[in-house]
Amino acid sequence: MTTNTHNGRWSHRLGRGAGRAWRGYLRREQRVAGWLVTRGVPAGAATIAGGTEALVTLVTAAMLAAVAMKDWLAETGTPGRVRYYGCPAEEGGSAKGFMVRAGCFDDVDVAISWHPGPFAGVNTPISLACNEMDFHFSGRSSHAAASPHLGRSALDAVELMNVGVNYLREHVPTESRIHYAFIDAGGIAPNVVQANATVRYLIRSPDLPGLMPLIERVKKVANGAAMMTETTVEAHTLSAVANCLPNEPLETAMRRH
């Protein structure tokens, strides 16, 4: 990057620009939250739905730090190159994994990231290995009153899978986590046996050796639910990431300085 000396350092200019954008965003976020409240959404939920403050600061502050570091290298005559990476699909898309596989970080000596928090400092990152999967069940539709015996409920299969996984929680390592959410409940008509239903799972473990067998155990629960309901199930992996490996010498140096 280059510096325009007539208009002040890029870091100062970017800081001022980001500040204006930030204030404008907050005003817009407050308007959205207020609009949601007028539509009957509780105030707390409206704030969550209307704001992505953490994600906004992730982008702007990281860019500001990169430009400030570039200025410092130029002013002190210190050799080095600063590169700023945008990471799309940071939530759920696992973009960094694809970027690593494509060689984007092959010539990088040190990668520094950050996240907004209640304190300013350097801490050892804790990020579990995670696999995001969709389990899609297929059955046979029928009228729930006239011919329920002809139906094979995919919705029942999803519910049975969730119950089975909830029982599984007692028998997994304490640090493991399993979350789920309905993606497709099959429809809104209660008098129909739902032929299709999909549930999304996040399966987490402290490391990959612990994650892989846990995924297989969840799949067995899904297959059991399909057997009980005479439906079929397909599992699709949406994204997967390993646990974060901290750089302790670098963290120690950053804390010291």
C-alpha positions in Angstrom: 0.0 0.0 0.0 1.1 3.6 -0.6 0.8 6.7 1.6 -0.6 10.0 0.3 1.4 12.5 2.4 -0.7 15.5 1.3 -3.8 14.1 2.9 -2.4 12.6 6.1 -1.4 9.0 6.8 -3.7 6.3 5.6 -4.2 5.0 9.1 -5.5 8.3 10.3 -7.7 8.8 7.3 -9.1 5.2 7.6 -9.7 5.7 11.3 -11.8 8.8 10.6 -13.6 7.2 7.8 -14.4 4.0 9.8 -15.6 6.2 12.6 -18.1 8.0 10.4 -19.3 4.6 8.9 -19.5 3.1 12.4 -21.7 6.0 13.7 -23.9 5.8 10.6 -24.2 2.0 11.1 -25.2 2.3 14.7 -27.8 4.9 13.9 -29.2 2.5 11.2 -29.0 -0.4 13.6 -30.9 1.5 16.3 -33.6 2.4 13.7 -34.0 -1.3 12.7 -34.2 -2.4 16.4 -36.8 0.3 17.0 -38.9 -0.9 14.0 -38.8 -4.5 15.2 -40.0 -3.4 18.7 -43.0 -1.6 17.1 -43.8 -4.9 15.4 -44.0 -6.8 18.7 -40.5 -8.2 18.9 -39.1 -8.1 22.4 -36.4 -5.4 22.9 -33.6 -7.8 23.6 -34.4 -9.9 20.6 -34.7 -6.9 18.4 -31.3 -5.7 19.4 -29.8 -9.1 18.5 -31.6 -9.3 15.2 -30.8 -5.7 14.2 -27.1 -5.6 15.1 -23.9 -7.2 14.0 -21.6 -4.9 15.8 -18.9 -7.6 16.5 -18.7 -8.5 12.8 -18.4 -4.9 11.7 -15.6 -4.1 14.2 -13.8 -7.3 13.1 -13.4 -5.9 9.6 -12.7 -2.2 10.3 -10.4 -2.6 13.2 -8.3 -5.3 11.5 -7.9 -3.1 8.4 -7.0 -0.1 10.6 -4.3 -2.2 12.4 -2.9 -3.4 9.1 -2.6 0.1 7.7 -1.1 1.4 11.0 1.5 -1.4 10.9 2.4 -0.6 7.3 3.0 3.1 8.4 5.2 2.0 11.3 7.3 -0.2 9.0 7.8 2.7 6.6 8.6 5.2 9.3 11.2 3.0 11.1 12.7 1.5 8.0 11.9 -1.9 9.2 11.7 -4.5 6.4 8.6 -6.5 6.1 5.2 -6.8 4.3 1.8 -6.5 5.8 -1.1 -8.2 4.1 -4.8 -7.8 5.0 -7.0 -10.8 4.3 -10.8 -10.5 4.0 -12.4 -13.8 5.1 -15.9 -14.2 3.5 -18.4 -16.6 5.0 -16.6 -16.4 8.4 -19.7 -17.6 10.2 -20.6 -21.1 9.0 -18.8 -21.0 5.7 -15.3 -21.9 7.0 -13.7 -19.6 4.4 -10.3 -19.7 6.0 -10.0 -23.5 5.4 -10.6 -23.0 1.7 -8.1 -20.2 1.6 -5.4 -22.3 3.3 -6.1 -25.1 0.9 -5.7 -22.7 -2.0 -2.3 -21.6 -0.8 -3.3 -18.1 0.3 -1.1 -18.3 3.4 1.8 -20.3 2.1 4.2 -17.3 2.3 2.9 -15.9 5.6 5.2 -16.0 8.6 2.7 -14.8 11.2 -1.1 -14.6 11.0 -2.8 -12.4 13.6 -6.6 -12.3 14.2 -8.8 -10.8 16.8 -12.3 -10.7 18.2 -14.2 -8.0 20.2 -14.4 -8.8 23.8 -14.9 -7.3 27.3 -11.2 -6.7 27.8 -8.1 -5.5 25.8 -5.3 -8.1 25.8 -3.8 -11.2 24.3 -5.3 -14.5 25.3 -4.9 -18.1 24.1 -7.6 -18.8 21.6 -10.1 -21.6 22.3 -11.9 -22.8 19.3 -13.3 -26.4 19.0 -13.1 -28.5 15.9 -16.5 -28.3 14.3 -18.5 -30.1 11.7 -21.8 -28.6 10.3 -24.2 -31.2 8.7 -27.7 -31.4 7.4 -29.6 -34.6 7.9 -32.5 -34.8 5.4 -35.2 -37.4 6.0 -37.5 -38.6 3.2 -40.7 -40.5 3.9 -44.2 -40.8 2.4 -47.0 -38.3 2.7 -50.6 -39.2 3.5 -53.6 -37.7 5.2 -53.0 -37.8 9.0 -56.7 -38.5 9.7 -58.0 -40.5 6.7 -54.9 -42.7 6.0 -52.2 -42.2 8.6 -51.1 -45.8 8.3 -50.0 -45.2 4.8 -47.7 -42.3 5.8 -44.0 -42.5 6.8 -43.2 -39.3 8.7 -39.9 -37.6 8.0 -40.8 -35.1 10.8 -41.1 -38.0 13.3 -37.7 -39.2 12.2 -36.1 -35.8 12.9 -37.8 -35.6 16.3 -36.6 -39.1 17.2 -33.1 -38.2 16.0 -33.1 -35.2 18.3 -34.3 -37.2 21.2 -31.6 -39.9 20.6 -28.9 -37.2 20.4 -30.1 -35.7 23.6 -29.6 -39.1 25.3 -26.2 -39.3 23.6 -25.0 -36.2 25.3 -24.6 -38.1 28.6 -22.1 -40.3 27.0 -19.8 -38.0 25.2 -16.6 -36.2 26.5 -17.5 -33.2 28.7 -15.8 -30.7 26.3 -17.8 -31.9 23.3 -20.9 -29.9 22.1 -23.8 -30.9 19.9 -26.4 -28.3 18.7 -29.3 -28.6 16.2 -31.9 -26.5 14.5 -34.8 -27.3 12.2 -34.2 -26.3 8.7 -37.3 -27.8 7.2 -40.1 -29.2 9.3 -42.0 -30.4 6.2 -44.8 -27.9 6.1 -47.4 -26.1 8.1 -50.4 -28.4 7.8 -50.8 -30.6 10.9 -53.2 -32.9 9.2 -50.5 -34.2 6.8 -47.9 -36.8 7.4 -44.7 -34.9 6.4 -42.8 -36.6 3.7 -39.6 -34.5 4.0 -37.8 -32.8 6.9 -34.3 -31.5 7.5 -32.4 -30.8 10.7 -29.0 -29.1 10.8 -26.3 -30.2 13.4 -23.2 -28.6 14.7 -20.9 -31.2 16.2 -18.0 -29.9 18.2 -15.0 -31.5 19.9 -11.7 -30.1 21.3 -9.7 -31.7 18.5 -10.2 -33.7 15.3 -9.4 -37.2 16.8 -12.3 -36.6 19.2 -14.6 -35.1 16.5 -14.5 -37.8 13.9 -15.9 -40.6 16.1 -18.5 -38.3 17.5 -19.8 -37.5 14.0 -20.1 -41.2 13.4 -22.1 -41.7 16.6 -24.5 -38.9 15.6 -24.9 -40.5 12.2 -25.8 -43.8 13.8 -28.6 -42.1 15.8 -29.9 -40.6 12.5 -29.9 -44.0 10.9 -31.7 -45.5 13.9 -34.4 -42.8 13.6 -34.8 -43.6 9.9 -35.2 -47.3 10.7 -37.8 -46.7 13.4 -39.9 -44.6 11.0 -39.3 -46.5 7.8 -37.8 -43.4 6.2 -34.5 -42.7 4.6 -31.8 -40.3 5.6 -29.0 -38.5 3.8 -26.2 -36.6 5.6 -24.6 -33.6 3.9 -21.5 -31.9 5.3 -21.8 -28.1 4.9 -18.5 -27.0 6.5 -15.8 -28.4 8.7 -12.9 -26.8 10.6 -10.2 -28.1 12.9 -9.6 -26.7 16.3 -7.5 -23.5 16.5 -3.8 -24.2 17.2 -2.4 -21.3 19.2 1.1 -19.9 18.6 2.2 -19.6 22.2 5.7 -17.9 21.6 4.0 -15.2 19.5 1.3 -14.7 22.2 4.0 -14.4 24.8 5.8 -11.8 22.8 2.6 -9.8 22.1 1.7 -9.8 25.8 5.2 -8.6 26.7 4.9 -5.6 24.3 
